[in-house]
């Protein structure tokens, strides 16, 4: 199976923000042959149902049962994230906002989650997904620095999950939630520079879905963490349904672009007098032109195939050349 990801950043100026409320994330380590998991997971999900804004992703490490159905579909990365937290060897285990919780029954209750609610963070984060072919998606993670945090770098981890999956597991569990499918930038994520205060950065990834995945149930989860303690600065998830990359408007403007994907010329309407900038997948400015007519064409013949961002007035639209 061939996996591809593209990673780059583009800095844009944003308006002044205050600190934002952190989105909590629970990383759950379970196994479809684990009878203890089957007895404890329902109680956990019962608690989680009361917190719709708390994110959840479930990994299936190969220990204590290497023949776990979901583990076998991606052994190295399920195990890799488990080893990232040093908890390989027993399930179920839970990590809340980057902190490993004690192995207990229950490991998470309402008090555990309530103590983490409404905490502020200097970093806002959002995630969006777009299909560029029938089974290939582009993921955009946007990070904004709203106030100074006194740090210049963080770890960004991005993973694809499927919600839900119906599978009659040997341990009796039939519905499996937010099942981890693929890490887009390694088991620990990437060390990234953080944007300056009032600025933002976009990080773009590309993945190809495997056979058997329900594409309409895929979502992407991004976790921004401290480099020393693994504590989560903030997290975000895309919508459950991945949208299509197609002809459309540059976000926040009245510019309409087509075709998308494109091969040579890109047409922009309502463009007269607008400054148009096209960025490559490395964040490099490859074209910069001022539109001289209301219906303006960018000639991209000399550009290689790949993903680009067309920006105007600080707003951008993703394009694909193929």
Secondary structure as the mmCIF struct_conf table of DSSP 4:
data_model
#
loop_
_struct_conf.conf_type_id
_struct_conf.id
_struct_conf.beg_label_comp_id
_struct_conf.beg_label_asym_id
_struct_conf.beg_label_seq_id
_struct_conf.end_label_comp_id
_struct_conf.end_label_asym_id
_struct_conf.end_label_seq_id
STRN STRN1 UNK A 11 UNK A 13
STRN STRN2 UNK A 20 UNK A 21
HELX_LH_PP_P HELX_LH_PP_P1 UNK A 22 UNK A 24
STRN STRN3 UNK A 25 UNK A 29
TURN_TY1_P TURN_TY1_P1 UNK A 32 UNK A 33
HELX_RH_AL_P HELX_RH_AL_P1 UNK A 35 UNK A 48
TURN_TY1_P TURN_TY1_P2 UNK A 49 UNK A 50
TURN_TY1_P TURN_TY1_P3 UNK A 52 UNK A 53
BEND BEND1 UNK A 54 UNK A 54
STRN STRN4 UNK A 55 UNK A 59
BEND BEND2 UNK A 62 UNK A 64
TURN_TY1_P TURN_TY1_P4 UNK A 66 UNK A 67
HELX_RH_AL_P HELX_RH_AL_P2 UNK A 69 UNK A 73
BEND BEND3 UNK A 74 UNK A 74
HELX_RH_AL_P HELX_RH_AL_P3 UNK A 75 UNK A 84
TURN_TY1_P TURN_TY1_P5 UNK A 85 UNK A 86
TURN_TY1_P TURN_TY1_P6 UNK A 88 UNK A 89
BEND BEND4 UNK A 90 UNK A 91
STRN STRN5 UNK A 93 UNK A 96
TURN_TY1_P TURN_TY1_P7 UNK A 97 UNK A 98
STRN STRN6 UNK A 99 UNK A 100
HELX_LH_PP_P HELX_LH_PP_P2 UNK A 101 UNK A 102
BEND BEND5 UNK A 103 UNK A 103
BEND BEND6 UNK A 105 UNK A 107
HELX_RH_AL_P HELX_RH_AL_P4 UNK A 110 UNK A 114
TURN_TY1_P TURN_TY1_P8 UNK A 115 UNK A 118
STRN STRN7 UNK A 120 UNK A 121
BEND BEND7 UNK A 122 UNK A 122
STRN STRN8 UNK A 123 UNK A 131
BEND BEND8 UNK A 132 UNK A 135
STRN STRN9 UNK A 136 UNK A 145
BEND BEND9 UNK A 147 UNK A 147
BEND BEND10 UNK A 150 UNK A 150
BEND BEND11 UNK A 152 UNK A 152
STRN STRN10 UNK A 153 UNK A 162
BEND BEND12 UNK A 163 UNK A 163
STRN STRN11 UNK A 165 UNK A 166
TURN_TY1_P TURN_TY1_P9 UNK A 170 UNK A 171
BEND BEND13 UNK A 172 UNK A 172
STRN STRN12 UNK A 175 UNK A 176
BEND BEND14 UNK A 178 UNK A 178
STRN STRN13 UNK A 179 UNK A 183
BEND BEND15 UNK A 184 UNK A 185
BEND BEND16 UNK A 187 UNK A 188
STRN STRN14 UNK A 190 UNK A 193
HELX_LH_PP_P HELX_LH_PP_P3 UNK A 194 UNK A 196
STRN STRN15 UNK A 197 UNK A 197
TURN_TY1_P TURN_TY1_P10 UNK A 198 UNK A 198
STRN STRN16 UNK A 199 UNK A 208
HELX_LH_PP_P HELX_LH_PP_P4 UNK A 209 UNK A 210
TURN_TY1_P TURN_TY1_P11 UNK A 211 UNK A 212
HELX_RH_3T_P HELX_RH_3T_P1 UNK A 215 UNK A 217
STRN STRN17 UNK A 218 UNK A 225
TURN_TY1_P TURN_TY1_P12 UNK A 227 UNK A 229
STRN STRN18 UNK A 232 UNK A 237
BEND BEND17 UNK A 240 UNK A 241
HELX_LH_PP_P HELX_LH_PP_P5 UNK A 242 UNK A 242
STRN STRN19 UNK A 243 UNK A 244
HELX_LH_PP_P HELX_LH_PP_P6 UNK A 245 UNK A 245
BEND BEND18 UNK A 247 UNK A 247
STRN STRN20 UNK A 248 UNK A 249
HELX_LH_PP_P HELX_LH_PP_P7 UNK A 250 UNK A 250
TURN_TY1_P TURN_TY1_P13 UNK A 251 UNK A 252
BEND BEND19 UNK A 253 UNK A 254
STRN STRN21 UNK A 256 UNK A 258
BEND BEND20 UNK A 260 UNK A 261
STRN STRN22 UNK A 262 UNK A 262
BEND BEND21 UNK A 263 UNK A 264
STRN STRN23 UNK A 265 UNK A 269
BEND BEND22 UNK A 270 UNK A 270
TURN_TY1_P TURN_TY1_P14 UNK A 272 UNK A 273
STRN STRN24 UNK A 275 UNK A 279
TURN_TY1_P TURN_TY1_P15 UNK A 281 UNK A 282
BEND BEND23 UNK A 283 UNK A 283
STRN STRN25 UNK A 285 UNK A 290
BEND BEND24 UNK A 293 UNK A 295
STRN STRN26 UNK A 296 UNK A 299
TURN_TY1_P TURN_TY1_P16 UNK A 301 UNK A 302
BEND BEND25 UNK A 303 UNK A 303
HELX_LH_PP_P HELX_LH_PP_P8 UNK A 304 UNK A 304
BEND BEND26 UNK A 305 UNK A 305
STRN STRN27 UNK A 306 UNK A 312
TURN_TY1_P TURN_TY1_P17 UNK A 313 UNK A 314
STRN STRN28 UNK A 315 UNK A 321
#
